[in-house]
Amino acid sequence: MEPEFVAPALPSVSAPGRETALPPCVVFEDDDLLVVNKPSGWNTHAPAPFSGEGIHEWLKHREPRWARLAIVHRLDKDTSGLLVFGKTPEANRSLTEQFARRRVHKHYQLVTDRPVKQERFTVRSSIMRVGDRYVSQPPGGPGDPAETHFRLLRRSEGRTWMEAEPVTGRTHQIRVHAAVEGWPILGDPLYGGGPAGRLHLHAARLELAHPRTGAVMVWEIAPEFSRPPGEGLRAAIIAGAETTAYRALHGAADGAPGEYGERLGRWILVEGEGSGPSARCRLPTAAAQTENQGIVEPGAGPVVGIYFKQLRRQIRQTVPPDVSPRLLTGQAAPARFEVRENGVRFELSFTEGYSTGLFLDQRDNRRRLLTRHVAAGFPLLAQEQGTGELLNCFAYTCAFSVCGAASGMRTTSLDLSRKYLDWGRRNFALNGLDPAAHDFIYGDVFDWLQRLAKKGRRFQTVVLDPPTFSRSREHGDFRAESDYADLVSLALPLLASGGVLLASTNAARLLPERFVAQVRAAVTAAGRRVLQEHYVPQPPDFPVTREEPAYLKTLWMRIG
């Protein structure tokens, strides 16, 4: 049968709340299959509890219709390319059988800087794990049998492009077989490959029989080996037409330990401990650019200016001009400018002090409020709860509240700063939401939680995202590391039965296990029950590495 080349069929997102665009990594979807272009540097699945999400977890919990998304096919973390997931039990059975019977055809492209003499050949061996590596033994030796077909594609500028078709699917199989032949893959130091910005191995073509119709399906995606892995990762998850604010550089994960960069509309904000960006920090060569120069992305437009902010541990006694970002090069931003996140508009500023008005690491959590979908099998609101009411504590510029209101909820925003609450009102107005239809309460959170409880107020959703440290006259000092359970205890009387608590902290020294234990203990001590629970770390554009473990911890709980 001739292969049927199928154009991507990408239905719009259907969620109980507001719709948002599909992530760009999705190349095909129907009722049975989800095919994605996995970027280099992202695991297929989470390597350990409380680590960064793999692409499977991130997708599975993103849309209600992806709740049963199953792994039937894997790619190494550093390998990019086509990856198929099953959406139904029937599809999973069919795909598993096709992989087991070697009826799925996978074609990879790789690059080596060593000479390859043969144009077409096959490597057969047994592969076994030894420490962090896999080693090749003669056929029939210890280990699992492995077979790979290789074909020369082209030679150019001292490099050779090869196609590899693995007949079997052993871990690191192509990498091991290439190294055994004397031409390890570029960017693969584990097996002796030459230095490069990323592993030059890409799953370029995938062919299989559709699990329902039997039609032969083929997808092809060309590799982008010259693209830095971090840039490819962000391009895979950020829908540029509706999101123009995200983490563009994240420390060690992007080869710049201690330095961080945020894309904020048409500006870049770099943060570091020095007086300016180091040589390791990749920046545009020019800040004033035309549409055809520099960094240009869908929806955001070209970068026109670069700002720098020095990371500080103590900022409480400072004044805004001393800690506000300073312009390094290019065009200055207006006093107030706008960015978009999942289609929601937010006002930012480089002149109001240390923070710009939006914490980008909470983007996925805000989306959960926006779409009313927390995770697989975990809707934000039960049907009988109607539109629901949301209490946003430590509201800052009210970003969580805006997303809740945009999904139809009535919101109450509570903060100790009138300035930020006014900023929040402007964010409401930016999105066509009437601030007068929502409550904005100025005052100490700990005091107001008790006052609202005495008034008998109840909310279907309560958001707790406190600063790591805060101080008030009424309550004294609050430290997230030691006092988070006390905060949860104060908030629980305001949470309606069956309501959802969003508990989050960026206290890096508070281990995830201890944070989860604190929140659970507070619920138990209040005589309440956890009906559902979902833990999430920071989003994928804040990659988790050994050098920089996950710092953001969020626990969503439905509590009876």
TITORSE-448797 format. One record per residue (C-alpha): x, y, z; residue in one letter. Coordinates in steps of 0.05 Angstrom, whole numbers, plus 5000, padded with zeros to 4 digits. Layout:
# TITORSE-448797
XYZA
...
//
This chain:
# TITORSE-448797
500050005000M
502650694982E
503651145043P
498151655054E
501252335069F
496552665118V
496653415132A
496253605205P
489153615232A
489454065292L
482654185325P
481554795368S
482354715443V
475754535477S
475854675551A
470454885601P
473655575608G
477156015557R
480455705496E
487855755485T
492155545426A
495454875417L
502854855433P
507154895370P
510254215383C
503753875363V
504153675290V
498053205285F
492053025325E
485652615315D
481252205360D
486551655367D
493451965359L
497552555381L
504152665344V
509153175369V
515953445349N
519753355414K
525353865423P
532353665444S
533553735519G
526553515542W
525152825571N
519652395543T
517252305614H
519252575682A
525652225707P
523652265781A
518152525827P
518353275838F
523053375778S
521253765716G
515453495675E
516953085614G
513353255549I
508452685564H
506252955632E
506053675606W
501353475549L
497252965587K
495053465639H
494154045591R
487553865556E
481653455581P
481753045516R
488952855529W
487552555598A
488951845574R
495152015534L
499751405537A
507151305523I
508150765470V
514451065440H
520451425472R
526151875451L
532452025491D
532452695526K
537552995477D
534452695414T
529353125378S
523952945330G
517452575319L
514152225377L
507251895377V
502551815435F
496151405439G
489751745462K
485251135471T
486150425497P
484750165427E
490150605397A
495050405451N
493949665437R
494849765362S
501150195369L
504249725420T
503049135373E
505949505314Q
512249695352F
512948985379A
512348685309R
516949215280R
511649495233R
513050215254V
518550515210H
522751055244K
527951435204H
533051865240Y
538052375213Q
544852465246L
551252845234V
558452635248T
565052995238D
568652335224R
569352015155P
564351485135V
566751045078K
560650605064Q
554350885033E
549350365057R
550349825110F
547349475171T
550149415242V
547948825285R
550248705356S
548048585427S
547449205472I
548049215547M
548449765599R
554849895637V
554150485684G
551451105648D
553350815579R
551150245535Y
556349795503V
556049375440S
557748635441Q
558148145383P
551447865361P
549047325408G
553247605465G
550647865531P
545348405525G
539548535478D
539948425403P
540149085364A
539949225290E
540649895253T
540650045178H
544950635158F
544951035093R
549451605071L
545552245056L
550952755040R
557853025057R
558853775068S
564354195099E
567753625136G
561353335162R
557352725141T
549752685144W
547051985154M
540151665157E
539051125209A
533250645212E
533250235276P
529849555267V
529949445342T
528749985394G
534349935445R
536350525489T
541950925456H
542050415399Q
543750895342I
548851275384R
552350625404V
552450335334H
555050985304A
560650995355A
562450265343V
563250415269E
568350965286G
564151575273W
560551785337P
555052295331I
556753035336L
555053315404G
555152625438D
560952645488P
558352025523L
560351615462Y
566352025438G
562752515392G
565753185375G
563553815412P
557154155390A
551454555420G
546853945420R
546453215401L
545853175325H
540652625324L
533552745302H
527452295289A
525852575221A
520552095193R
515351655225L
510951145188E
505450715219L
498550435206A
492850845234H
490050435293P
482850545272R
482850565196T
489250185179G
491350745131A
498850845127V
500651505161M
507251865148V
510052485183W
516552825166E
520153385204I
526953655183A
532253735238P
534654415263E
541454225290F
544054945288S
538655195334R
540655225408P
536754705449P
533755235495G
531155625437E
528155005406G
524854815472L
521455485478R
519255485406A
515954805420A
511655055477I
510455795466I
504855985418A
507856655396G
501256935370A
498256925440E
504256905488T
509657445484T
512657365554A
516756765575Y
523556545603R
528456585545A
534856415584L
535155985646H
542055945678G
545855295674A
540654965629A
542455475575D
549855485588G
549856125629A
549955935704P
547256485748G
544256885690E
537056915668Y
533357255611G
526057405599E
522657585534R
517658125551L
514158345488G
519258715446R
524358765502W
529158275535I
530658325609L
537157995632V
538457845705E
545157665736G
549457765798E
554658185762G
554258895737S
552058655668G
551258045624P
557357585618S
560257325553A
556356675564R
549757035558C
547357015486R
544357685466L
542457995400P
548158355366T
543858975356A
538059235396A
534959705345A
532559225291Q
527959195231T
522858645218E
528058245180N
533758295230Q
535358035299G
530557625341I
523757605309V
518157165333E
510757095314P
506457585352G
512057905392A
515558285335G
523058435336P
527058575398V
528259325403V
531559395471G
535459015524I
535059145598Y
539258885656F
537458765728K
542358575782Q
540057995824L
539658215897R
538257835961R
536058446001Q
531358945968I
526559136025R
530259776043Q
531460005972T
527560505929V
524960355859P
530260755819P
535860365853D
533159675837V
529359785772S
532259475708P
536859935669R
537159985594L
543459675564L
542259815491T
536859995442G
530160325450Q
527460475519A
520760175537A
514960645554P
513260715628A
507860205618R
507559685563F
503459075547E
504958335539V
500457735525R
500257065559E
495456525532N
491657095499G
490857485565V
493758185566R
498058445623F
501359115637E
508759115654L
513759655673S
521259725681F
520560335725T
516760075786E
522359725823G
525359025825Y
519358655794S
516258815727T
509058615744G
508557885723L
511957255750F
512856845687L
514056185723D
506556175742Q
504256185669R
501855455668D
498255535735N
494756155710R
492655765648R
489455245693R
484955785721L
483656065652L
481455405623T
478455125688R
482554495678H
487654315731V
489953625707A
487652975677A
480952805710G
481553435753F
476853995732P
477454645770L
470054675786L
464854135794A
458554245752Q
454254415813E
459154975834Q
457055415776G
461855975757T
464955985825G
468556505867E
476056575874L
480156875931L
487157085909N
491757215969C
498157615961F
495057825895A
500658295872Y
498258555804T
492458065805C
494657615747A
491356995778F
485057395789S
484857645717V
485256925691C
479856695740G
475357275719A
476657145646A
474056435656S
467656705688G
469256705762M
467857275810R
474457445844T
477057765908T
484258015906S
487758135972L
494458495979D
498358966025L
499759455969S
494659955942R
499360095883K
499359365860Y
491859295870L
490859905825D
495659575775W
491158965780G
484959375764R
488559625701R
489958895682N
482558745689F
480759335644A
485959125592L
482058475583N
475158795579G
473558585650L
469859075695D
474059175759P
467759425794A
464758725788A
470458435830H
473258585899D
480158875914F
481958875988I
487859266015Y
490758986079G
494658446114D
493057766086V
493457396153F
488857906186D
483857896129W
483557136125L
480957136197Q
476157716184R
473157396122L
472356726159A
468557076215K
463957376162K
462556666137G
465356786067R
466656166025R
470356105959F
470755525909Q
478055685895T
483355975940V
490256185913V
496156205961L
502556445928D
506056825984P
512957155981P
518556736010T
518957246067F
514257796088S
513358246149R
507158606175S
505458986238R
499458556254E
502457866240H
509957956245G
514657546202D
512557006154F
517656516125R
515056016074A
520155496095E
517355436165S
510555776166D
506955526103Y
502555046142A
500055626186D
498056006124L
494155406097V
490655326165S
488256046162L
485755976091A
482055306098L
475855586134P
474656016072L
474955436023L
468155136008A
467254386013S
469554085947G
473454725932G
480454755903V
486655025939L
492555265897L
498555255944A
505055495914S
511955735936T
518555915904N
522455805968A
528455435938A
530855146005R
524054846021L
524454145993L
518353905953P
517153315999E
517053766060R
512554286026F
507453756007V
507753456077A
506454146108Q
500254276065V
497453576076R
498553626151A
494854286155A
488853986117V
488753386164T
489353816226A
483254216203A
479153586199G
478553646123R
479953116070R
484053146006V
479452895950L
484253035892Q
491453255887E
496153465832H
503353705840Y
507054115788V
513954435784P
515955045743Q
514155045669P
518754755615P
521855425596D
524955425665F
528854765655P
530754345716V
538054125720T
542653815772R
546054485779E
539354845788E
533954385815P
526554565812A
525155155858Y
517655285844L
512954805879K
505454805868T
500254345898L
493154355872W
488254025921M
480753905919R
478753895992I
472453616023G
//
